[in-house]
């Protein structure tokens, strides 16, 4: 059955929340590219997410969060992660931090590893869904290895048969996947350069470590070849 396409408005988000609570797969707009999400505790939900994308199970899935507090209740934020979150959230920045040992997460979500990727998107849809359901496992709405989807039409063409609902929020404003940074204490590793450039991230951490003021505005997104995103 082909996914239903609804507007990304209050009614559409309410329908998406209901479907997610019942274990459905929902595509949603973000500030970067479209993603597909599932409720964290849905039975076999993460497995369905992997199957829909054709994604290998050794690749972890990130969580989109409602706010910084939700992120900090899920992962351990050291000084570098706190500085980057303060400067880069909400926005196209995924922080990979140590997971909190007391917080249950499916092993398949983290590929069995000790870290978790977290992002506070600069878009109301993922924040609203995460506010209602808790941190939301989301990956880019394209089959693995294919270009990222920046509108609902592209999602429907590529993944429509595998999804239950698509929230149509028009064309995403960013169009480039998030930058991914691993943080542990002051140690930082750039895993993927995307919406925010490596030089800016390096300056944020250096400024925080030296007690200087952080750069003010997020820079424009960096150009990048199409590819798999969050």
VENCOR-V887672 format. One record per pair of residues at least 24 apart in sequence whose C-alpha atoms are under 7 Angstrom apart, sorted by the first residue. I is the first residue (numbers start at 1). GAP is how many residues later the second one is. Records with the same first field share a line. If there is no record, write none. Layout:
# VENCOR-V887672
I=GAP / GAP
This chain:
# VENCOR-V887672
1=160
2=158 / 159
3=157 / 158 / 160 / 161 / 162 / 163
4=160 / 161 / 162
5=160 / 161 / 162 / 163
6=160 / 161 / 162
7=160 / 161 / 162
8=159 / 160 / 161
12=155
16=149
17=112
24=140
25=138 / 139 / 140
26=137 / 138 / 139 / 140
27=114 / 138 / 139 / 140
28=97 / 138 / 139
29=96 / 138 / 140 / 143
30=91 / 93 / 95 / 96 / 142
31=90 / 91 / 92 / 141 / 142 / 143
32=60 / 140 / 141 / 142 / 143 / 144 / 145 / 146
33=115 / 116 / 117 / 139 / 141 / 142 / 143 / 144
34=106 / 107 / 115 / 116 / 117
35=103 / 104 / 105 / 106
36=102 / 103 / 104 / 105
37=99 / 100 / 101 / 102
38=98 / 99 / 100
39=94 / 97 / 98
40=96 / 97
46=63
52=110
53=89 / 90 / 91
54=89 / 90
55=89
57=51 / 54
58=53
59=52
60=49 / 50 / 51
61=48 / 49 / 76 / 77 / 78
62=54 / 55 / 56 / 75 / 76 / 77 / 168
63=54 / 55 / 56 / 72 / 73 / 74 / 75
64=54 / 55 / 56 / 57 / 62 / 66 / 71 / 72 / 73 / 74
65=53 / 54 / 55 / 62 / 65 / 70 / 71
66=54 / 61 / 62 / 64 / 65
67=53
71=47
74=25 / 26 / 29
75=24 / 25 / 41
76=24
78=106 / 107
79=106 / 107
80=103 / 105 / 106 / 125
81=102
83=121 / 122 / 125
84=120 / 121
88=130
89=31
90=30 / 31 / 32
91=29 / 30 / 31
92=29 / 86 / 87 / 103 / 104
93=26 / 85 / 86 / 87 / 103
94=24 / 25 / 84 / 85 / 86 / 87
95=24 / 85 / 86 / 87 / 88
96=85 / 86 / 87
97=85 / 86 / 87
139=90 / 91
140=88 / 89 / 90
144=84
145=82 / 83
146=81 / 82
147=79 / 80 / 81
148=78 / 79 / 80 / 81
150=25
176=48
177=52 / 53
178=52
194=28 / 30
195=26 / 27
196=25 / 26
197=25
